[in-house]
């Protein structure tokens, strides 16, 4: 996410930080470069112009240019303006005081609307609510089957009907059914097209007028950049939207849609899709995204992800193994599994401050699969005591796991290094593990 943008901005910041004294001309040069970088990232031209003008006005003041660290002051201003551009605060979906809350999902075909509807239902279910999905996309028969499959996967009912080809009637019946079944959230997966047309907009307007959704959420593919922004603007003008969900953010190295869409539509980004898996939908936090764009990482999101995967009992168990110096290969395998459950490793590493500066960082998920295979090929005694793993045992483990002796040697070496690191933790005064320790 934002990889290309972050790299280019980091090189500009490096030059700014390197100057002991900043002049107005230095700021002008930096802003010219930032303007070019943002345009290359497919950010809307007007948004770029307004954004850089605001930074210029705040950066050339006497207090900034004559401060002890003028370069850092400019970066601080840039961070603040990025947060402002992205929406300042996280905006959640508003719930109706009189259930059910009706949420109408709109967007073009191919934006990930159906999958996102299911992801949203899963989030509400985890919060203790009783969501219901509605397959109102009658233009694409596969959409109904897809939603039914996803609903079964997350344990959420899907309302659909073969008796009507009228999406308006279907949505009205679905709301009645939700009230009967005491469902407090109704998510309408409406039809999309490959392009905006009059019949689509008329259909969506009728549904909106009839069921009066609490929120209309526009779902956009972040990778389409300015196209997503222009389409969102059209939907806002013709239908009226309350918020935006950007999908495929994990594949968006440029970031043009995320940086433009709120400024152009005036509507907040509420969630972002960061992967294909059903659990990969995250609330959109402007300050955290701004931090990632500027190469500062996203520690808060990393902690939240880790706390969902690592509970207190597991942390206490790990702490005991450190104190007793009894950390085994089985413990290593368990924690690697937990780390993988937090999401793609590339995404996790991107949240760690400074990782963007490490060049040629190759993240290969297959390596963890290989490690698990090697550990599974060990006997119980070998997992508990690495000292008995001699040459013959290493050859047997390599054959059993479909790897090489070199792979086994590398894992044993890494394991010894982890044990050494944990021993250092033990020596710390008042040592207490946090709720998680994702290696």
N, C-alpha and C positions, 0 to 999 in steps of 0.2 A: 504494500500500500504506500503510495506517494514516493516510491524509491527514487525515481529519476528526479523529481522535484527536490527532495531532501538533499540529494548529492550536490546538485547545482547551487542550492542556497548555502550549503555548508562551505563551499569554496569561497563564496562572497563574504560570509561571516569571518572566515579565517583571515582574510585581508583586512577587514574592519578591526578585528581584535588586535591585529599586529601593529596598528598605528597608535602611538602614544598620544598624539594630539589629532583630533579630527577637525577638518575645515569644511565649510559649506560645500566646496567643490568635491570633497571626498564623498560626502553624502549624496550629492547629485550623481556621481559616477556609480555608486552602489545601487541607487534607486533605478538608474537606467538599466543596469544588469538585472535587477529583480523584476523590472517590468518585462524585459525580454524573456526571462525564465518563466514567468507566469503565462505569457502569451504562448510560449512553446508547450506549456502544460495544458493548453486548450481552455484557459480561463477566459471568460467573456471580456471583450475589449473595454467596455464601459466600466466593468467591475475593476479591472486592472488599473484603469486611469484614476478612478475615485480612490481606490485603495492606496496607491503610491502617493497621491496628493496628500492624503491624511497623514501618512508617515512622514512626508517631507515637512509639513507644517509643524509637526511635533518634534522632529529631529534636529532642526536647525536653530532651535532656541539656545540661548546663552548657557542655561543650566545644563544642557546635554553636552554641547561642544566643549565646555570648560570643566566638565566633571573629571574625576580621576580615571574613570573607565568609560570613555565616550562610545567606544565600539559596542560594549555590552549594553549600554543605555539604548542605543539604536535597536539592537536585537530585542531588548525588552519591549520597546514600543511596537516593533513588528509583531511580536508574540501577542500583545494586547489587541492590536488591530486585526490579527488573524482570528482571534477568539470572537471579536465583534462581528467580523464578516461571516463566520460560521454559525453565529446565533447566540453567543455568550453562555447560555445555560442549557442543560438538558431539558427537553420538553417531552413529557410523557403523553400518551393517548388519554384524553379526557373521558371519564366514565359518567354515565347518566345516573342522576339521583334516583330515577325510577327505572329499574331493569326491565327488559334487557338493553344493554348498550349496543347499538347497531354500528358496525364499522364497515364501510363500503370501500373495497379495494378497486382501484382503477389504474389503467396503464395500457401500453401497447403490448401486443402479442410478442413473447420472447424476452420480456423484461424480468421474468421470474415471479410473476404475480401469484400464481397458484401455490408454488412452493413457499413463498413468503407468507401467504395466508395461513398455511399450516404451521409455519415456524412461530407466527404470532399467537396462534391458538395454543401451541405448546407452552409458550411463555406465560400466558394467562392461566393455564391449568396448573403450572408450577406455583403460581401465586395463590392457589386455592380457589380459583373461580371455575365456573361451569360453562366453558365455551361451546359453541356449535358452529360448524362450518356449513356454508351454503354454496352448492355447485350451480352458480347462476350463469356460467359461460356455456350457453347452449349452441354457440357457433362452432365450437371445437369439441366433439364427443370425447376425445382423449383427455380433455381437461377434467371431465367428470370422473373418469376412471382414475386419473392421477390423484385427484383430491380424495376420493374414497380410499385409495391405497394409503395415502399419507395420513388420513384420519384414523385408519385402523392402526397404523404404526405408532401414533401418539395417544391412542385411546380417546379420541374426540369424535362424537357423532357427526356425520355429514348428511345434510338434507339435500336430496335430489329427487327428481321425478321424471318418469318417462311418459307421463300422461299429458304433459303440456310442453309446448315449444315457445311459450311466452315467458321470458325472464322476469317481467314485471309481476305476473301472477305467481310465479314460483317464489319470488322474494317475499311477497305478501303472505303467502301460505307458510313460508319458513318462519317468519316473525310470529305468526299465530302459534305454530308448533313449539317455538322456543318458549313462549309464555306458558303454554300447557305443560311443558316438561321442566319448567323452572330453570331455564338456561339464562344466565345473566350476561353473556356476551354472544353476539351474533356477528359472524364475519362473512360478508358477502363477497364471493370471488366472481366478479363480473367479467363480461366478455372483453377481449382486446382485439385489435386488428394489427396488420403490418404497418398501417399508416392511419392517420386521423381522417375519418370521413363523417359525413353528416348523419348517416344512419346510426353509427356508433354513439355519437354525442346525443342524439335524440333519445336513444334507448337508455343511456345512463341518466339523462335529465329526468326522464319519467320515473325511473327507479328511485332517484333521490327525492323527488317531490312526493312520491307515494309513501315510502317507508321512513322518511326523515331521519337519516343516519346521524348519530352524534358526531362522527368524524368521517370525512372522505379522505382516504390515504392514497396518494399517487405513488406508484411503484416504478422506479426508473433504473435502467441498467447503467451503472456508473461508467462503464467502459466506453459508452457511446459519446461521452463528453458533451460538447455543445448541443448535439442532437437531443440529448436527454433534457437539457435546460430549456430548449425551445419548445419541446413537446409539453413539458411541465407548465410552461407559461400558457400554452394553448388550453390545456385542461383547466387551469385556474380561471382563465377568462371565460370559458364556455360552460364549465360545470361548477367550478368553485371547489377548491381543495383546502384541507385543514392541516395537512402535514405530508411529509415525503419519507419514503424508505428507499435508500440507495442499495441496490444489489450488486454483487460481484466486485465489491470493494477490494477484495484480496487480490484481484487481477489488475487493479487500476494503479499503474505506476505514476501516472501523470497528475490526476486529481482535479482536472478541470471542472467536472460536474459538481463535485463536493464544494468547491470554492466559489462557484457561480450561482448555484441553483437557489439558495436562500435569498441572495441579493436581488435576483431577477424576479422571483415569484413572491417574495415577502413571507414565505411559509417555512416553518422550521423542519429540519431533517430530524426525524424521531428515532429511526433505527437504521443500522447498516447491516447488510448481509456480507459475511466474511468467509464464506465457504459453502459448499453444496450440502453438507450434512444438516439434518433437521435442527440441531442445536446451535447452528452457527448464525445467530441473529443477535446483535448487540445494541444496547441503547447508544445513541449518538451523544457524546460529550464533547462540545466544541473545544474546551481548554485542553483536553487530552489529545484530540486530533491535531490541534495547533502545535502541541509539544512534540508530537511524532513528526510532523512536517519539518520542524526546525531541528530535528535530529536529537531531541532531548529525551526520547523514549516515552513510555507510558506506564510508569510503575504502578499507578492505582489500578488500572485494568489488569495488569499482571497479577497483582495481589488478589483481586476479586476472583479471577479465574482459578488461581491456586487454592483459595479458600473453599471454592466449590468442589474441588477435587480432593483436597486433603483435610480430613476432619481432625478434631482435637485428639481423639484416641490414637490415631495413626501417628500424630506428632509426638505424643507421649511415649508410644512404643519405640519410635525412632530415637527419641532422647535416651531411653533406657539402653538401647543397643549401643549408643555412643558411650554412655557412662560405663557399661560393662565391657566395651570393646568387642561386641559380639555381632557386628554388622556383617551379614552374610551375602552370598550371591543371590539368595532368594529375596532378601530385603532390597537389593539393587534392582532386581527384576520388577518387584512390586512398584517401586517408585518410578521406574521408567514407564510403566503402564499408566500410572497416574499422570505423568508428564504428558504422555500422548493424548490422554483424555481431555487435556486443556485446549487442544486444537492443533493445527499444523505448526510444526516447530519453527518454521520460517516466520509465522505470525508472532509466536511467543518471543523469539529472539529480537524481533523488531520493536518490542516494548521495552527492551533493556537499554538504558541510556548508554550511548557510545558505540553500540553494536554496528550502527550504520557506517562508522569510520573504518571498520575492519574490512579490508578489501578481499575479494575472492573467498568469502565465507560460504563454504559449500554445505548446505543443509540437506542431508540425505536420510529420509525417514527409513529407508531400507536398512540402514546401519543398526537401528534399534531392533528391527525384526531379526537381524543377524545375531545381535547380542542375546536376545531372548532364546533363539534356537541353540546357541552355544551353552547357555545356562541350563536349558532343558535337557541337554545331552550329558550333563554332569550327574554323578551319583549324589545321594544325600550327603555323604561324608565329604565329597569334593566341594559341594556348595558351602558347607560349614567351615572347611579348613582348606584354604588355597595352597598351603604349604605342601600338601601331599600330591599336588598335580605336577607330576614329573613328565619327562619326555614322552613315555609310552602312553600315559593317560591323555596327554594333549593330542597325540595322534588319533587316539580312539574318539575323543570328544569332537575333533575336527571332522572325522568321517561320519560320525553320528549326526552332526548338525549340518552337513553339506557345506562346510566352510574349509578353510585352510589352517594349518598349524600357526601360520603368521597371524591369522585373525584371532585365534585362541590366545596366543602370546600377548597380543595387543590388549585384549580384554582383561587378562590377568594383571597386566601392568597398570591399566586404568583403574582397576578395582583396588589395587594396592595404594595408588595415589589418592583415591577417594577415602580409603581407610586412614591414610596419613592426615588428610585434611580434617576428617571428623575427630581425630585424636587431638588436633589443635583446638577445635571447638571445645572439647572436654576440659582443656587446660584454662579456659577463660573463666575469670572470677564471676560468680553469679550467673554462670552459663544457663540459658534457657532458650530452647528452640522456639522459633515462631510457629504459627499454625501450619506452616508448610516448609518444605525444603526441596524445591524442584531442581535436581541436578541437571 
